[in-house]
Amino acid sequence: MSTIAALNREGAPLPLDQKLVDGLRAALRGPLLLGGDAGYEEARSVWNAMIDRRPALVARCLGTADVVAGVRFARESGIALSIKGGGHNISGLAVAEGGLMLDLSLMRGVWVDPRSRLARAQGGCLLGDVDRETQLHGLAAVLGFVSATGVAGLTLGGGFGYVSRRFGWTSDNVRSMDVVAADGRLVHASEEENPDLFWGLRGGGGNFGVLTGVEYVLHPVGPEIYGGAVAWRADDAPGVLAMFREAAAEAPPELTLVAAMRFAPPAPWLDKDVHGKPIVMLLACHIGDVAKAEKQLAPIKAFGKPVGDILQRRPYVTQQSLLDATQPRGRRYYWKSEYLPGIEGEMLAKVTEHAARITSPHSAVIVFQLGGAVGSRPNDHSAVGNRDAAAVLNVTAAWERKEEDPTHVEWARSTWRDMRRFSTGGTYVNFLTEEETGERVAAAYGKNLARLAEIKARWDPTNLFRTNKNVVPAAR
Ligand SMILES: Cc1cc2nc3c(=O)[nH]c(=O)nc-3n(C[C@H](O)[C@H](O)[C@H](O)COP(=O)(O)OP(=O)(O)OC[C@H]3O[C@@H](n4cnc5c(N)ncnc54)[C@H](O)[C@@H]3O)c2cc1C
């Protein structure tokens, strides 16, 4: 009898009977792909080209029933299981070598109820899918900075973006979730139903089940806001970053600022003679009164001699995709990240120093402002850790050629080693790289780790869902 080579959850060989696989195929409405099938290579690939894993089976789910069939198959066969939402995780957590990948990327429906200010999104939606539909009504969910990111991974890990200082984490703005649990049951989780599961799902990563749908609380935002970016030559960094520091300290919750240092890409909004040269950039998004925002941000536009300025009145959806071109799918990426207790002068001076050593034209050092509503709820509100963070430092190496891996990875690592002294000690689960497990995962979940382990023991005692920043079930 023919078998298909797979790996079990411990990574040991698991030859799968062809009949068993045929049974899964028959149970699915979407296609089941194996190596060599049309679409397999595309389905197994993710945003980060450093990730090159080959699942034995890819189930391209078309609905919740497909997800249920997939989870049951994984549970009964013992095959390693992974879930692909937007495929944007830096660690490539969507892909388990030799496993069954439940690929939700065809499940991208969004339904908006403007009267109750709620949106329901399927588990394979990208951020842009949700913004596009909610902005028709002048409403927005709290989402992240790059529109091709998956809503499921972002929300399960906490999620922050341009409007988090006003409304909190993405997961603070979730009304309910539909989840296929480890026992194959479809479960609804909210404050009223399965509240322990709901608590863990909001920040605890993909540890508890497959998210097939999420209900977001929406807020009036835009459709016109005041936002964009201004850039200067890197020589101007001390003055620009001092301005960033002061502006961030005074910013109302409606305003979010981001500072980035990198080489100028050949973007039309940047002066031609600066392309390929080091620059410092401030991104801003103000979702309050547009006229007031224009006045408030005028000093940024007036500062020194900008080499590019697209800070202006604009549709919120264009703000939400402003950074997309800087993060194309298929480059090689390696990140290091820390939460910061404040935006300090000495820390910013070090950012400038390490940016001057950048080894690739696509790499950057970025400081995202947090604070405001990000820290306004109690620490045990949900599994989201590190609510006290005032900012996130992200050292993002990006390049194209495999043979250059060691150079760019080392730049990111050495920068991070030096910058760690400015950290709160906490880090963001959604920014952890492949090798960051154990202590780094504990640093991401913070004080909430013990409760997460208890919930894991209740909802996934055999650790079926382990292709994530894994929480080991508590001993009972
Ligand atoms: C360019 C870029 C920009 C980013 N910007 C931000 C940002 O602004 N704010 C922010 O908070 N984060 C940001 N992130 C981090 C992002 O939130 C994480 O990478 C997140 O894991 C991506 O989710 P995904 O669905 O695209 O990932 P995937 O790689 O598909 O999955 C990531 C993890 O989530 C699990 N998962 C995915 N879908 C499901 C599902 N339906 N049910 C259960 N588990 C699932 C997977 O099993 C895996 O463990 C960014 C990442 C990138 C690459």
The ligand as an SDF file (V2000), in Angstrom:
LIG
                    3D

 53 58  0  0  0  0  0  0  0  0999 V2000
    5.6330   43.5330    7.2470 C   0  0  0  0  0  0  0  0  0  0  0  0
    5.0360   43.2470    8.5890 C   0  0  0  0  0  0  0  0  0  0  0  0
    4.4360   44.2590    9.2900 C   0  0  0  0  0  0  0  0  0  0  0  0
    3.8890   44.0200   10.5390 C   0  0  0  0  0  0  0  0  0  0  0  0
    3.2980   45.0390   11.2020 N   0  0  0  0  0  0  0  0  0  0  0  0
    2.7200   44.8120   12.4000 C   0  0  0  0  0  0  0  0  0  0  0  0
    2.0310   45.8360   13.0790 C   0  0  0  0  0  0  0  0  0  0  0  0
    1.9390   46.9480   12.6020 O   0  0  0  0  0  0  0  0  0  0  0  0
    1.4730   45.5550   14.2640 N   0  0  0  0  0  0  0  0  0  0  0  0
    1.5510   44.3180   14.8170 C   0  0  0  0  0  0  0  0  0  0  0  0
    0.9960   44.1240   15.9090 O   0  0  0  0  0  0  0  0  0  0  0  0
    2.1900   43.3240   14.2070 N   0  0  0  0  0  0  0  0  0  0  0  0
    2.7810   43.5410   13.0070 C   0  0  0  0  0  0  0  0  0  0  0  0
    3.4360   42.5370   12.3700 N   0  0  0  0  0  0  0  0  0  0  0  0
    3.5730   41.2460   13.0340 C   0  0  0  0  0  0  0  0  0  0  0  0
    2.3690   40.3770   12.7390 C   0  0  0  0  0  0  0  0  0  0  0  0
    1.3340   40.7220   13.6180 O   0  0  0  0  0  0  0  0  0  0  0  0
    2.7330   38.9120   12.9320 C   0  0  0  0  0  0  0  0  0  0  0  0
    3.7480   38.5710   12.0380 O   0  0  0  0  0  0  0  0  0  0  0  0
    1.5420   37.9830   12.7540 C   0  0  0  0  0  0  0  0  0  0  0  0
    1.9170   36.7020   13.2130 O   0  0  0  0  0  0  0  0  0  0  0  0
    1.1120   37.9110   11.3240 C   0  0  0  0  0  0  0  0  0  0  0  0
   -0.0700   37.2130   11.1830 O   0  0  0  0  0  0  0  0  0  0  0  0
   -0.3590   36.3660    9.8610 P   0  0  0  0  0  0  0  0  0  0  0  0
   -1.7140   35.8270    9.9690 O   0  0  0  0  0  0  0  0  0  0  0  0
   -0.0050   37.1910    8.6710 O   0  0  0  0  0  0  0  0  0  0  0  0
    0.7870   35.2720   10.0180 O   0  0  0  0  0  0  0  0  0  0  0  0
    0.9340   33.7330    9.7430 P   0  0  0  0  0  0  0  0  0  0  0  0
    2.3880   33.6050    9.4100 O   0  0  0  0  0  0  0  0  0  0  0  0
   -0.0440   33.2050    8.7770 O   0  0  0  0  0  0  0  0  0  0  0  0
    0.6460   33.1160   11.1670 O   0  0  0  0  0  0  0  0  0  0  0  0
    1.2950   33.5490   12.3180 C   0  0  0  0  0  0  0  0  0  0  0  0
    0.8910   32.7690   13.5370 C   0  0  0  0  0  0  0  0  0  0  0  0
   -0.4960   32.9240   13.7630 O   0  0  0  0  0  0  0  0  0  0  0  0
   -1.1570   31.6820   13.6670 C   0  0  0  0  0  0  0  0  0  0  0  0
   -2.3660   31.8500   12.8690 N   0  0  0  0  0  0  0  0  0  0  0  0
   -2.5020   32.4720   11.6840 C   0  0  0  0  0  0  0  0  0  0  0  0
   -3.7710   32.4370   11.2890 N   0  0  0  0  0  0  0  0  0  0  0  0
   -4.4310   31.7620   12.2410 C   0  0  0  0  0  0  0  0  0  0  0  0
   -5.7810   31.4070   12.4240 C   0  0  0  0  0  0  0  0  0  0  0  0
   -6.7020   31.7380   11.5340 N   0  0  0  0  0  0  0  0  0  0  0  0
   -6.1130   30.7230   13.5390 N   0  0  0  0  0  0  0  0  0  0  0  0
   -5.1870   30.3880   14.4660 C   0  0  0  0  0  0  0  0  0  0  0  0
   -3.9000   30.6970   14.3390 N   0  0  0  0  0  0  0  0  0  0  0  0
   -3.5360   31.3780   13.2510 C   0  0  0  0  0  0  0  0  0  0  0  0
   -0.2050   30.7500   12.9860 C   0  0  0  0  0  0  0  0  0  0  0  0
   -0.4170   29.4330   13.3810 O   0  0  0  0  0  0  0  0  0  0  0  0
    1.1110   31.2690   13.4390 C   0  0  0  0  0  0  0  0  0  0  0  0
    1.4200   30.7550   14.6980 O   0  0  0  0  0  0  0  0  0  0  0  0
    3.9620   42.7350   11.1040 C   0  0  0  0  0  0  0  0  0  0  0  0
    4.5770   41.7100   10.3960 C   0  0  0  0  0  0  0  0  0  0  0  0
    5.1070   41.9620    9.1530 C   0  0  0  0  0  0  0  0  0  0  0  0
    5.7930   40.8720    8.4100 C   0  0  0  0  0  0  0  0  0  0  0  0
  1  2  1  0
  2  3  1  0
  2 52  2  0
  3  4  2  0
  4  5  1  0
  4 50  1  0
  5  6  2  0
  6  7  1  0
  6 13  1  0
  7  8  2  0
  7  9  1  0
  9 10  1  0
 10 11  2  0
 10 12  1  0
 12 13  2  0
 13 14  1  0
 14 15  1  0
 14 50  1  0
 15 16  1  0
 16 17  1  0
 16 18  1  0
 18 19  1  0
 18 20  1  0
 20 21  1  0
 20 22  1  0
 22 23  1  0
 23 24  1  0
 24 25  2  0
 24 26  1  0
 24 27  1  0
 27 28  1  0
 28 29  2  0
 28 30  1  0
 28 31  1  0
 31 32  1  0
 32 33  1  0
 33 34  1  0
 33 48  1  0
 34 35  1  0
 35 36  1  0
 35 46  1  0
 36 37  1  0
 36 45  1  0
 37 38  2  0
 38 39  1  0
 39 40  1  0
 39 45  2  0
 40 41  1  0
 40 42  2  0
 42 43  1  0
 43 44  2  0
 44 45  1  0
 46 47  1  0
 46 48  1  0
 48 49  1  0
 50 51  2  0
 51 52  1  0
 52 53  1  0
M  END
$$$$
